[in-house]
Amino acid sequence: MKYKATVVIRLKKGLLNPEGKAIKKALNFLNFDVEDVDSYKMLDIILNAENEEDAKKKVEEMCKKLLANPVIHNYYIKIESLSQ
Amino acid sequence: MKYKATVVIRLKKGLLNPEGKAIKKALNFLNFDVEDVDSYKMLDIILNAENEEDAKKKVEEMCKKLLANPVIHNYYIKIESLSQ
């Protein structure tokens, strides 16, 4: 069965996001009334798995092994079936 | 009024996403049965605007002027009110 996993990887609360801060400054410089900018990353992963639970488990393993740094990142996983 | 804009910035269809390809290769190397990986960027922007329409117009202008490259990127904007 084919699944699409959407993974959100973002910095934990309280950690400085230099990219967001830089974007905020640039927007303020362009006269936009912006109070805060936070940037984060999304991944769409197409994978094969036995069922939805298995897919979620696999993607969680991917996050732990490669995609996210558990010291600084939180991640959220959404699984969607692509098969009929 | 305060609004939160969530902006999705992703490469147009058909354009090569080297980051996604690199992640896919790394996952395959770790024995994950992954068929495709697409990566993209999200921004949460807290801004002041008169109403929802005004907020959307402002964020669209930000995208055009700074956040996205119209030649290679598509962007989607969702506006959410933070005021009561």
N, CA and C atoms of all chains as a GROMACS GRO file, in nm:
protein
  504
    1MET      N    1   0.084  -0.120   0.000
    1MET     CA    2   0.000   0.000   0.000
    1MET      C    3   0.087   0.125   0.000
    2LYS      N    4   0.041   0.222  -0.075
    2LYS     CA    5   0.119   0.345  -0.088
    2LYS      C    6   0.059   0.454   0.002
    3TYR      N    7   0.147   0.525   0.070
    3TYR     CA    8   0.101   0.632   0.159
    3TYR      C    9   0.178   0.760   0.134
    4LYS      N   10   0.110   0.870   0.161
    4LYS     CA   11   0.180   0.999   0.158
    4LYS      C   12   0.188   1.050   0.301
    5ALA      N   13   0.310   1.073   0.346
    5ALA     CA   14   0.329   1.129   0.480
    5ALA      C   15   0.368   1.275   0.467
    6THR      N   16   0.298   1.360   0.540
    6THR     CA   17   0.335   1.500   0.545
    6THR      C   18   0.400   1.524   0.681
    7VAL      N   19   0.525   1.568   0.679
    7VAL     CA   20   0.601   1.585   0.802
    7VAL      C   21   0.632   1.733   0.823
    8VAL      N   22   0.598   1.784   0.940
    8VAL     CA   23   0.633   1.922   0.978
    8VAL      C   24   0.751   1.914   1.072
    9ILE      N   25   0.857   1.984   1.039
    9ILE     CA   26   0.974   1.986   1.127
    9ILE      C   27   1.001   2.130   1.168
   10ARG      N   28   0.984   2.159   1.296
   10ARG     CA   29   1.007   2.299   1.338
   10ARG      C   30   1.084   2.306   1.468
   11LEU      N   31   1.150   2.417   1.487
   11LEU     CA   32   1.230   2.436   1.607
   11LEU      C   33   1.141   2.432   1.731
   12LYS      N   34   1.193   2.377   1.839
   12LYS     CA   35   1.120   2.376   1.964
   12LYS      C   36   1.097   2.518   2.013
   13LYS      N   37   0.989   2.535   2.090
   13LYS     CA   38   0.956   2.668   2.145
   13LYS      C   39   1.072   2.720   2.228
   14GLY      N   40   1.098   2.848   2.215
   14GLY     CA   41   1.203   2.909   2.296
   14GLY      C   42   1.337   2.914   2.225
   15LEU      N   43   1.352   2.834   2.120
   15LEU     CA   44   1.478   2.838   2.046
   15LEU      C   45   1.475   2.952   1.945
   16LEU      N   46   1.587   3.018   1.930
   16LEU     CA   47   1.596   3.129   1.836
   16LEU      C   48   1.591   3.078   1.693
   17ASN      N   49   1.507   3.141   1.611
   17ASN     CA   50   1.499   3.107   1.469
   17ASN      C   51   1.561   3.222   1.389
   18PRO      N   52   1.690   3.214   1.356
   18PRO     CA   53   1.758   3.327   1.292
   18PRO      C   54   1.698   3.358   1.154
   19GLU      N   55   1.654   3.256   1.083
   19GLU     CA   56   1.595   3.279   0.951
   19GLU      C   57   1.467   3.363   0.964
   20GLY      N   58   1.382   3.324   1.058
   20GLY     CA   59   1.259   3.399   1.080
   20GLY      C   60   1.287   3.543   1.118
   21LYS      N   61   1.385   3.561   1.206
   21LYS     CA   62   1.420   3.696   1.251
   21LYS      C   63   1.471   3.780   1.133
   22ALA      N   64   1.551   3.718   1.045
   22ALA     CA   65   1.605   3.790   0.929
   22ALA      C   66   1.493   3.830   0.834
   23ILE      N   67   1.396   3.740   0.814
   23ILE     CA   68   1.283   3.770   0.725
   23ILE      C   69   1.200   3.883   0.785
   24LYS      N   70   1.178   3.878   0.917
   24LYS     CA   71   1.101   3.984   0.983
   24LYS      C   72   1.168   4.120   0.961
   25LYS      N   73   1.299   4.125   0.984
   25LYS     CA   74   1.373   4.251   0.966
   25LYS      C   75   1.360   4.303   0.824
   26ALA      N   76   1.375   4.212   0.727
   26ALA     CA   77   1.367   4.253   0.586
   26ALA      C   78   1.227   4.305   0.554
   27LEU      N   79   1.123   4.239   0.609
   27LEU     CA   80   0.986   4.285   0.582
   27LEU      C   81   0.961   4.420   0.647
   28ASN      N   82   1.012   4.439   0.770
   28ASN     CA   83   0.997   4.569   0.837
   28ASN      C   84   1.066   4.678   0.755
   29PHE      N   85   1.181   4.644   0.703
   29PHE     CA   86   1.258   4.738   0.622
   29PHE      C   87   1.179   4.778   0.498
   30LEU      N   88   1.096   4.687   0.446
   30LEU     CA   89   1.012   4.717   0.330
   30LEU      C   90   0.879   4.780   0.372
   31ASN      N   91   0.872   4.823   0.498
   31ASN     CA   92   0.754   4.893   0.552
   31ASN      C   93   0.632   4.806   0.574
   32PHE      N   94   0.652   4.676   0.593
   32PHE     CA   95   0.540   4.591   0.630
   32PHE      C   96   0.530   4.586   0.782
   33ASP      N   97   0.407   4.598   0.834
   33ASP     CA   98   0.383   4.601   0.978
   33ASP      C   99   0.374   4.457   1.031
   34VAL      N  100   0.492   4.394   1.040
   34VAL     CA  101   0.499   4.254   1.079
   34VAL      C  102   0.556   4.242   1.220
   35GLU      N  103   0.492   4.161   1.305
   35GLU     CA  104   0.537   4.149   1.444
   35GLU      C  105   0.629   4.030   1.467
   36ASP      N  106   0.605   3.923   1.394
   36ASP     CA  107   0.689   3.805   1.414
   36ASP      C  108   0.683   3.715   1.291
   37VAL      N  109   0.794   3.649   1.263
   37VAL     CA  110   0.798   3.551   1.154
   37VAL      C  111   0.863   3.424   1.206
   38ASP      N  112   0.799   3.312   1.180
   38ASP     CA  113   0.858   3.184   1.216
   38ASP      C  114   0.864   3.100   1.089
   39SER      N  115   0.979   3.039   1.064
   39SER     CA  116   0.992   2.956   0.944
   39SER      C  117   1.013   2.812   0.985
   40TYR      N  118   0.960   2.722   0.905
   40TYR     CA  119   0.983   2.581   0.932
   40TYR      C  120   0.972   2.502   0.804
   41LYS      N  121   0.996   2.372   0.815
   41LYS     CA  122   1.014   2.289   0.698
   41LYS      C  123   0.906   2.184   0.689
   42MET      N  124   0.865   2.155   0.565
   42MET     CA  125   0.768   2.049   0.543
   42MET      C  126   0.828   1.948   0.446
   43LEU      N  127   0.793   1.822   0.466
   43LEU     CA  128   0.834   1.717   0.373
   43LEU      C  129   0.712   1.635   0.334
   44ASP      N  130   0.696   1.611   0.205
   44ASP     CA  131   0.597   1.513   0.158
   44ASP      C  132   0.673   1.388   0.120
   45ILE      N  133   0.645   1.278   0.186
   45ILE     CA  134   0.716   1.154   0.161
   45ILE      C  135   0.618   1.049   0.108
   46ILE      N  136   0.647   0.996  -0.012
   46ILE     CA  137   0.566   0.887  -0.065
   46ILE      C  138   0.636   0.757  -0.030
   47LEU      N  139   0.567   0.671   0.045
   47LEU     CA  140   0.632   0.547   0.089
   47LEU      C  141   0.538   0.428   0.081
   48ASN      N  142   0.596   0.311   0.081
   48ASN     CA  143   0.519   0.187   0.084
   48ASN      C  144   0.517   0.133   0.226
   49ALA      N  145   0.399   0.092   0.271
   49ALA     CA  146   0.387   0.036   0.405
   49ALA      C  147   0.266  -0.057   0.408
   50GLU      N  148   0.260  -0.140   0.512
   50GLU     CA  149   0.151  -0.238   0.518
   50GLU      C  150   0.017  -0.173   0.549
   51ASN      N  151   0.018  -0.081   0.644
   51ASN     CA  152  -0.104  -0.010   0.678
   51ASN      C  153  -0.067   0.127   0.735
   52GLU      N  154  -0.170   0.204   0.772
   52GLU     CA  155  -0.147   0.341   0.814
   52GLU      C  156  -0.056   0.346   0.937
   53GLU      N  157  -0.080   0.253   1.029
   53GLU     CA  158   0.000   0.250   1.152
   53GLU      C  159   0.146   0.222   1.122
   54ASP      N  160   0.168   0.124   1.033
   54ASP     CA  161   0.303   0.087   0.992
   54ASP      C  162   0.371   0.207   0.925
   55ALA      N  163   0.295   0.278   0.839
   55ALA     CA  164   0.351   0.395   0.770
   55ALA      C  165   0.396   0.499   0.872
   56LYS      N  166   0.310   0.525   0.970
   56LYS     CA  167   0.342   0.625   1.071
   56LYS      C  168   0.467   0.585   1.149
   57LYS      N  169   0.475   0.457   1.184
   57LYS     CA  170   0.591   0.408   1.258
   57LYS      C  171   0.719   0.427   1.178
   58LYS      N  172   0.710   0.395   1.048
   58LYS     CA  173   0.828   0.410   0.962
   58LYS      C  174   0.872   0.556   0.952
   59VAL      N  175   0.776   0.644   0.935
   59VAL     CA  176   0.812   0.785   0.919
   59VAL      C  177   0.869   0.840   1.050
   60GLU      N  178   0.815   0.792   1.163
   60GLU     CA  179   0.871   0.833   1.291
   60GLU      C  180   1.017   0.790   1.304
   61GLU      N  181   1.046   0.669   1.256
   61GLU     CA  182   1.183   0.619   1.258
   61GLU      C  183   1.272   0.707   1.169
   62MET      N  184   1.219   0.743   1.051
   62MET     CA  185   1.294   0.832   0.960
   62MET      C  186   1.329   0.963   1.028
   63CYS      N  187   1.229   1.019   1.099
   63CYS     CA  188   1.252   1.146   1.169
   63CYS      C  189   1.364   1.131   1.271
   64LYS      N  190   1.357   1.022   1.347
   64LYS     CA  191   1.457   1.002   1.452
   64LYS      C  192   1.596   0.978   1.394
   65LYS      N  193   1.601   0.902   1.284
   65LYS     CA  194   1.731   0.864   1.228
   65LYS      C  195   1.792   0.972   1.140
   66LEU      N  196   1.707   1.051   1.071
   66LEU     CA  197   1.764   1.138   0.969
   66LEU      C  198   1.702   1.278   0.961
   67LEU      N  199   1.568   1.284   0.966
   67LEU     CA  200   1.504   1.408   0.923
   67LEU      C  201   1.509   1.520   1.026
   68ALA      N  202   1.496   1.485   1.153
   68ALA     CA  203   1.489   1.589   1.256
   68ALA      C  204   1.601   1.570   1.357
   69ASN      N  205   1.638   1.677   1.420
   69ASN     CA  206   1.734   1.671   1.531
   69ASN      C  207   1.653   1.680   1.660
   70PRO      N  208   1.642   1.569   1.735
   70PRO     CA  209   1.552   1.566   1.851
   70PRO      C  210   1.589   1.666   1.961
   71VAL      N  211   1.712   1.713   1.958
   71VAL     CA  212   1.752   1.812   2.058
   71VAL      C  213   1.683   1.946   2.034
   72ILE      N  214   1.669   1.982   1.906
   72ILE     CA  215   1.616   2.116   1.878
   72ILE      C  216   1.482   2.116   1.803
   73HIS      N  217   1.442   2.002   1.746
   73HIS     CA  218   1.321   2.001   1.662
   73HIS      C  219   1.204   1.926   1.724
   74ASN      N  220   1.085   1.975   1.700
   74ASN     CA  221   0.962   1.896   1.715
   74ASN      C  222   0.918   1.852   1.577
   75TYR      N  223   0.851   1.738   1.569
   75TYR     CA  224   0.796   1.700   1.439
   75TYR      C  225   0.657   1.644   1.453
   76TYR      N  226   0.576   1.666   1.350
   76TYR     CA  227   0.439   1.618   1.345
   76TYR      C  228   0.421   1.542   1.215
   77ILE      N  229   0.352   1.430   1.221
   77ILE     CA  230   0.338   1.345   1.103
   77ILE      C  231   0.191   1.324   1.072
   78LYS      N  232   0.154   1.344   0.945
   78LYS     CA  233   0.018   1.314   0.900
   78LYS      C  234   0.027   1.211   0.789
   79ILE      N  235  -0.049   1.102   0.802
   79ILE     CA  236  -0.044   0.996   0.700
   79ILE      C  237  -0.174   0.996   0.620
   80GLU      N  238  -0.159   0.978   0.491
   80GLU     CA  239  -0.273   0.981   0.400
   80GLU      C  240  -0.256   0.862   0.304
   81SER      N  241  -0.362   0.787   0.282
   81SER     CA  242  -0.350   0.672   0.192
   81SER      C  243  -0.360   0.716   0.047
   82LEU      N  244  -0.275   0.659  -0.040
   82LEU     CA  245  -0.281   0.691  -0.183
   82LEU      C  246  -0.339   0.574  -0.263
   83SER      N  247  -0.360   0.460  -0.197
   83SER     CA  248  -0.413   0.343  -0.268
   83SER      C  249  -0.565   0.343  -0.256
   84GLN      N  250  -0.628   0.269  -0.345
   84GLN     CA  251  -0.774   0.254  -0.337
   84GLN      C  252  -0.809   0.144  -0.239
   85MET      N  253  -0.608   4.528   1.390
   85MET     CA  254  -0.637   4.386   1.412
   85MET      C  255  -0.514   4.302   1.382
   86LYS      N  256  -0.496   4.197   1.462
   86LYS     CA  257  -0.379   4.113   1.444
   86LYS      C  258  -0.418   3.984   1.371
   87TYR      N  259  -0.335   3.947   1.274
   87TYR     CA  260  -0.362   3.826   1.198
   87TYR      C  261  -0.240   3.737   1.194
   88LYS      N  262  -0.266   3.608   1.179
   88LYS     CA  263  -0.158   3.514   1.155
   88LYS      C  264  -0.173   3.460   1.014
   89ALA      N  265  -0.068   3.481   0.933
   89ALA     CA  266  -0.070   3.430   0.796
   89ALA      C  267   0.021   3.308   0.790
   90THR      N  268  -0.031   3.199   0.735
   90THR     CA  269   0.053   3.082   0.712
   90THR      C  270   0.080   3.075   0.562
   91VAL      N  271   0.208   3.081   0.526
   91VAL     CA  272   0.245   3.087   0.384
   91VAL      C  273   0.321   2.959   0.348
   92VAL      N  274   0.275   2.893   0.243
   92VAL     CA  275   0.345   2.775   0.190
   92VAL      C  276   0.420   2.820   0.066
   93ILE      N  277   0.548   2.794   0.061
   93ILE     CA  278   0.627   2.830  -0.056
   93ILE      C  279   0.692   2.703  -0.110
   94ARG      N  280   0.650   2.663  -0.229
   94ARG     CA  281   0.709   2.540  -0.284
   94ARG      C  282   0.743   2.554  -0.430
   95LEU      N  283   0.836   2.473  -0.475
   95LEU     CA  284   0.879   2.478  -0.615
   95LEU      C  285   0.763   2.442  -0.707
   96LYS      N  286   0.758   2.507  -0.823
   96LYS     CA  287   0.656   2.474  -0.922
   96LYS      C  288   0.674   2.331  -0.969
   97LYS      N  289   0.562   2.271  -1.011
   97LYS     CA  290   0.566   2.134  -1.063
   97LYS      C  291   0.663   2.122  -1.178
   98GLY      N  292   0.738   2.013  -1.180
   98GLY     CA  293   0.830   1.989  -1.292
   98GLY      C  294   0.970   2.038  -1.264
   99LEU      N  295   0.984   2.124  -1.164
   99LEU     CA  296   1.119   2.171  -1.131
   99LEU      C  297   1.187   2.071  -1.039
  100LEU      N  298   1.314   2.052  -1.060
  100LEU     CA  299   1.391   1.957  -0.980
  100LEU      C  300   1.410   2.010  -0.838
  101ASN      N  301   1.382   1.924  -0.740
  101ASN     CA  302   1.404   1.962  -0.601
  101ASN      C  303   1.524   1.881  -0.548
  102PRO      N  304   1.644   1.938  -0.555
  102PRO     CA  305   1.765   1.862  -0.518
  102PRO      C  306   1.763   1.818  -0.372
  103GLU      N  307   1.707   1.901  -0.286
  103GLU     CA  308   1.702   1.866  -0.143
  103GLU      C  309   1.617   1.741  -0.122
  104GLY      N  310   1.498   1.741  -0.186
  104GLY     CA  311   1.411   1.625  -0.175
  104GLY      C  312   1.478   1.499  -0.227
  105LYS      N  313   1.546   1.512  -0.342
  105LYS     CA  314   1.614   1.397  -0.401
  105LYS      C  315   1.724   1.345  -0.308
  106ALA      N  316   1.797   1.436  -0.245
  106ALA     CA  317   1.904   1.396  -0.154
  106ALA      C  318   1.847   1.323  -0.032
  107ILE      N  319   1.735   1.374   0.021
  107ILE     CA  320   1.671   1.308   0.137
  107ILE      C  321   1.622   1.169   0.098
  108LYS      N  322   1.562   1.160  -0.022
  108LYS     CA  323   1.515   1.029  -0.069
  108LYS      C  324   1.630   0.929  -0.076
  109LYS      N  325   1.740   0.971  -0.135
  109LYS     CA  326   1.857   0.883  -0.147
  109LYS      C  327   1.905   0.838  -0.010
  110ALA      N  328   1.914   0.932   0.084
  110ALA     CA  329   1.962   0.899   0.218
  110ALA      C  330   1.867   0.801   0.286
  111LEU      N  331   1.735   0.821   0.268
  111LEU     CA  332   1.637   0.730   0.330
  111LEU      C  333   1.647   0.590   0.268
  112ASN      N  334   1.663   0.586   0.134
  112ASN     CA  335   1.679   0.456   0.067
  112ASN      C  336   1.804   0.385   0.119
  113PHE      N  337   1.908   0.463   0.138
  113PHE     CA  338   2.034   0.408   0.188
  113PHE      C  339   2.014   0.348   0.328
  114LEU      N  340   1.924   0.406   0.405
  114LEU     CA  341   1.892   0.354   0.539
  114LEU      C  342   1.786   0.244   0.533
  115ASN      N  343   1.759   0.194   0.411
  115ASN     CA  344   1.665   0.083   0.391
  115ASN      C  345   1.518   0.119   0.411
  116PHE      N  346   1.483   0.245   0.395
  116PHE     CA  347   1.341   0.281   0.397
  116PHE      C  348   1.287   0.274   0.255
  117ASP      N  349   1.168   0.215   0.241
  117ASP     CA  350   1.107   0.196   0.110
  117ASP      C  351   1.030   0.323   0.069
  118VAL      N  352   1.110   0.424   0.029
  118VAL     CA  353   1.053   0.555  -0.002
  118VAL      C  354   1.058   0.579  -0.153
  119GLU      N  355   0.948   0.625  -0.211
  119GLU     CA  356   0.944   0.645  -0.356
  119GLU      C  357   0.975   0.788  -0.398
  120ASP      N  358   0.936   0.882  -0.314
  120ASP     CA  359   0.961   1.021  -0.351
  120ASP      C  360   0.958   1.108  -0.227
  121VAL      N  361   1.039   1.214  -0.229
  121VAL     CA  362   1.039   1.311  -0.120
  121VAL      C  363   1.035   1.450  -0.181
  122ASP      N  364   0.946   1.531  -0.131
  122ASP     CA  365   0.939   1.670  -0.176
  122ASP      C  366   0.951   1.758  -0.052
  123SER      N  367   1.037   1.858  -0.058
  123SER     CA  368   1.053   1.945   0.058
  123SER      C  369   1.007   2.086   0.022
  124TYR      N  370   0.950   2.154   0.119
  124TYR     CA  371   0.911   2.292   0.094
  124TYR      C  372   0.909   2.369   0.224
  125LYS      N  373   0.879   2.496   0.213
  125LYS     CA  374   0.898   2.586   0.325
  125LYS      C  375   0.765   2.646   0.371
  126MET      N  376   0.755   2.665   0.503
  126MET     CA  377   0.637   2.730   0.557
  126MET      C  378   0.681   2.851   0.639
  127LEU      N  379   0.598   2.955   0.637
  127LEU     CA  380   0.624   3.072   0.720
  127LEU      C  381   0.497   3.106   0.796
  128ASP      N  382   0.511   3.130   0.926
  128ASP     CA  383   0.401   3.186   1.006
  128ASP      C  384   0.434   3.332   1.027
  129ILE      N  385   0.348   3.420   0.979
  129ILE     CA  386   0.374   3.564   0.990
  129ILE      C  387   0.265   3.629   1.074
  130ILE      N  388   0.305   3.696   1.180
  130ILE     CA  389   0.208   3.770   1.262
  130ILE      C  390   0.213   3.915   1.215
  131LEU      N  391   0.099   3.965   1.168
  131LEU     CA  392   0.099   4.102   1.114
  131LEU      C  393  -0.026   4.178   1.156
  132ASN      N  394  -0.018   4.309   1.144
  132ASN     CA  395  -0.132   4.395   1.171
  132ASN      C  396  -0.195   4.437   1.039
  133ALA      N  397  -0.329   4.430   1.034
  133ALA     CA  398  -0.399   4.470   0.912
  133ALA      C  399  -0.539   4.512   0.951
  134GLU      N  400  -0.606   4.581   0.858
  134GLU     CA  401  -0.740   4.632   0.889
  134GLU      C  402  -0.844   4.521   0.893
  135ASN      N  403  -0.836   4.431   0.797
  135ASN     CA  404  -0.929   4.318   0.795
  135ASN      C  405  -0.862   4.201   0.723
  136GLU      N  406  -0.936   4.090   0.713
  136GLU     CA  407  -0.877   3.969   0.657
  136GLU      C  408  -0.829   3.991   0.514
  137GLU      N  409  -0.911   4.062   0.438
  137GLU     CA  410  -0.877   4.088   0.298
  137GLU      C  411  -0.749   4.169   0.286
  138ASP      N  412  -0.741   4.272   0.370
  138ASP     CA  413  -0.622   4.358   0.374
  138ASP      C  414  -0.499   4.275   0.412
  139ALA      N  415  -0.515   4.187   0.510
  139ALA     CA  416  -0.403   4.102   0.554
  139ALA      C  417  -0.355   4.015   0.438
  140LYS      N  418  -0.449   3.955   0.367
  140LYS     CA  419  -0.413   3.867   0.256
  140LYS      C  420  -0.339   3.946   0.147
  141LYS      N  421  -0.390   4.066   0.120
  141LYS     CA  422  -0.327   4.150   0.016
  141LYS      C  423  -0.184   4.183   0.055
  142LYS      N  424  -0.165   4.217   0.184
  142LYS     CA  425  -0.031   4.251   0.231
  142LYS      C  426   0.064   4.133   0.219
  143VAL      N  427   0.016   4.016   0.259
  143VAL     CA  428   0.105   3.898   0.256
  143VAL      C  429   0.137   3.861   0.111
  144GLU      N  430   0.040   3.880   0.022
  144GLU     CA  431   0.068   3.854  -0.120
  144GLU      C  432   0.178   3.947  -0.171
  145GLU      N  433   0.171   4.072  -0.128
  145GLU     CA  434   0.275   4.168  -0.166
  145GLU      C  435   0.411   4.125  -0.110
  146MET      N  436   0.411   4.078   0.017
  146MET     CA  437   0.537   4.029   0.076
  146MET      C  438   0.596   3.916  -0.008
  147CYS      N  439   0.508   3.824  -0.050
  147CYS     CA  440   0.554   3.711  -0.130
  147CYS      C  441   0.617   3.760  -0.259
  148LYS      N  442   0.549   3.854  -0.323
  148LYS     CA  443   0.600   3.904  -0.451
  148LYS      C  444   0.730   3.978  -0.434
  149LYS      N  445   0.739   4.058  -0.326
  149LYS     CA  446   0.857   4.143  -0.310
  149LYS      C  447   0.975   4.072  -0.248
  150LEU      N  448   0.950   3.973  -0.163
  150LEU     CA  449   1.062   3.918  -0.087
  150LEU      C  450   1.059   3.765  -0.069
  151LEU      N  451   0.943   3.710  -0.036
  151LEU     CA  452   0.945   3.573   0.017
  151LEU      C  453   0.959   3.465  -0.089
  152ALA      N  454   0.897   3.487  -0.206
  152ALA     CA  455   0.900   3.383  -0.308
  152ALA      C  456   0.964   3.435  -0.436
  153ASN      N  457   1.015   3.345  -0.515
  153ASN     CA  458   1.066   3.380  -0.647
  153ASN      C  459   0.961   3.335  -0.748
  154PRO      N  460   0.889   3.431  -0.809
  154PRO     CA  461   0.774   3.395  -0.894
  154PRO      C  462   0.812   3.308  -1.014
  155VAL      N  463   0.939   3.308  -1.050
  155VAL     CA  464   0.981   3.225  -1.164
  155VAL      C  465   0.977   3.076  -1.127
  156ILE      N  466   1.012   3.044  -1.003
  156ILE     CA  467   1.023   2.903  -0.967
  156ILE      C  468   0.927   2.858  -0.857
  157HIS      N  469   0.867   2.953  -0.786
  157HIS     CA  470   0.784   2.914  -0.671
  157HIS      C  471   0.634   2.938  -0.691
  158ASN      N  472   0.555   2.851  -0.636
  158ASN     CA  473   0.414   2.877  -0.611
  158ASN      C  474   0.398   2.909  -0.464
  159TYR      N  475   0.300   2.992  -0.430
  159TYR     CA  476   0.276   3.013  -0.287
  159TYR      C  477   0.127   3.014  -0.257
  160TYR      N  478   0.094   2.970  -0.136
  160TYR     CA  479  -0.044   2.966  -0.089
  160TYR      C  480  -0.049   3.036   0.045
  161ILE      N  481  -0.153   3.114   0.066
  161ILE     CA  482  -0.164   3.196   0.187
  161ILE      C  483  -0.293   3.162   0.261
  162LYS      N  484  -0.281   3.138   0.391
  162LYS     CA  485  -0.400   3.118   0.474
  162LYS      C  486  -0.397   3.224   0.584
  163ILE      N  487  -0.508   3.296   0.600
  163ILE     CA  488  -0.513   3.402   0.701
  163ILE      C  489  -0.604   3.360   0.815
  164GLU      N  490  -0.561   3.389   0.936
  164GLU     CA  491  -0.635   3.351   1.056
  164GLU      C  492  -0.636   3.472   1.148
  165SER      N  493  -0.750   3.506   1.204
  165SER     CA  494  -0.756   3.622   1.293
  165SER      C  495  -0.708   3.585   1.432
  166LEU      N  496  -0.628   3.673   1.492
  166LEU     CA  497  -0.582   3.649   1.629
  166LEU      C  498  -0.651   3.742   1.728
  167SER      N  499  -0.730   3.837   1.678
  167SER     CA  500  -0.799   3.930   1.767
  167SER      C  501  -0.938   3.874   1.800
  168GLN      N  502  -0.994   3.923   1.909
  168GLN     CA  503  -1.131   3.882   1.945
  168GLN      C  504  -1.232   3.967   1.872
   0.00000   0.00000   0.00000
